[in-house]
């Protein structure tokens, strides 16, 4: 789940370790061919991690979901949901984008093609609606046929999906409230009051009941209390972010609350993955891996898509092929590997301090 309940001092240490060891780089867990599992789908929409099993939502050419067992090891791939199976359920494409996650044996996500919250059984591959488009419209009191569930969505610890409705007539953050129903979290007026614009950008993530999201209008990161009456508040300002990146503006793609107690996000101006402890965002904000390291690594590019957690460290999907970027699933080495890689530097530091 993209959610954290508690943050500790260890989390701050992990940021420092990840930053100090960013020169250690990252590795390719598997490539597009492995993710395809023999299908002809050419675009990695989402990669959902469940331990060492991963699920790949792919489209363009075919609409499929594939499964990788022993990811990072044998990388054994198979088709979970075929193009024919998806086509029997929906006449549109499949898309989980920045919010798909596993909950209760289901891969659950907001699909912007069908404008509905959907799910796929991780055992049978059978797709179904968790909240259909008609049910969303009815629950939220909308009549617009072009209701749009965007790529901006996240699954909380209870399996409910928060999403941004970007339809110009009814912009809002909403959340599912069980099968077949949804409720508004923050409407356009509330979003504009908080961020200066009713548009929000990039991914979302939950830290307990707080939903984190970014705004490219104010170049800032915010959170909204989805369970109480706390409303919204600023997490990181543009000034906080550019002080770390060295840029003059900031932008947001995916945001991910990790098991180590940190919130990671891909900053699109600097093309860097940053992280912070939500108990002290501005005081702990740090670069985990920057554009130069991304471009020099096996992805050969800087376009980071969906963030994930793999074997104890941050991971991501890279879908773009422009500029020679290699699509696939990538991760920073697990902490034990990082410790070994960085040991020489730490020993040297110890000697310098004597």
C-alpha positions, 0 to 999 in steps of 0.5 A: 500500500502507498501508506505510512502510519508511523515515522521514526528517526531511522527514516531520517537516517535512511534519507541521509544514507540514500543520498550519500550513496546515490553514486552507487546508482541503480539496477534494472530488475527486468526489461520491457520484453520480460514485462510483456510476457510474450504479448505485443503491448508496448507501453508499461502503464504501471508496475505494482509490487507485492514482495518479489511478485510484480504485476505489469499493466500494459497497453498500446497494441494490446491491453494486458496485465502480466505477472512476474514471479521471483522479480529480480531473480528468475523473472518468470513472466506470465499473462494474468489478464489477456487482451481478450479477457480485458476486451470482454470486460471493457471496450476501452484501454486499461490504465492504472498509471500512478496509483494502482496497488494490491489490496485484498487480492485485487489490483485496484486502480482508477482507469481514466479510459473507462472513468471508473475505479476498477480491479483485477483479481491477482489469482484469476486475472478477472477484471471488474468494476469496484465503482463504475462510471455510473456509480461515481456520477450518481454518488458525486451528484454529477451528470457530465458524461465526460467525467474524468478520473485522471492518472492522479490516484492512490489506494489507502490502507483500507483499499479505498481509491482517492482520485482527482476528477479533472473534468473542468466542470467539476474538478475535485478530489474524491474517494471511493467509500466501498463498492459502488460508491464515492464521496467528495474530499475537496471540491474546486473551491477548496483546492483553489483556496489551498493551492491557487488553482483547482488543478493538481498534478502528478501522483498521490499517496497516503500517510495515514489518513492524509492524502499528499499531492502536488500542484504545478501552479504553485510548485508546491506539495500539499496534504489533505485530511481525508478522515477528519476535519483538518482540511488541507495544508502546505507540506513543501513550498517551492522555496523548500524544493528549489533549495534542494534541486537548485532549479527555479521552479518545481514540478511533480510526477508520482508521489510514494509513501514508503515502508521506511517512513519516508515520502518519495516523489519524482521532481520533474524540473530537476528530473530527480527523485527526492524524499522527506520525513513527513514529520519534518518535511522541509528539514529532511528533504533530500535528493535520493538520485539525480538526473545525472545518475539516472541518465548514466544508469541502465535506464539511460534516461531521466523519465521516471514514472510510477514509484514503488518499493522493491527489496527494501528500497525505492524503485520505479518504472520507466516507460518512455523510449524517447532519447534512447531511454530503455523501458523497464523496472528499476530499483536502487540496491537493497540496503545491505548492498548499499551498505557494502557499496558505501562501506569504503566511503564510510571507512574513509570518513572515519579515518579522516575524523581521527 
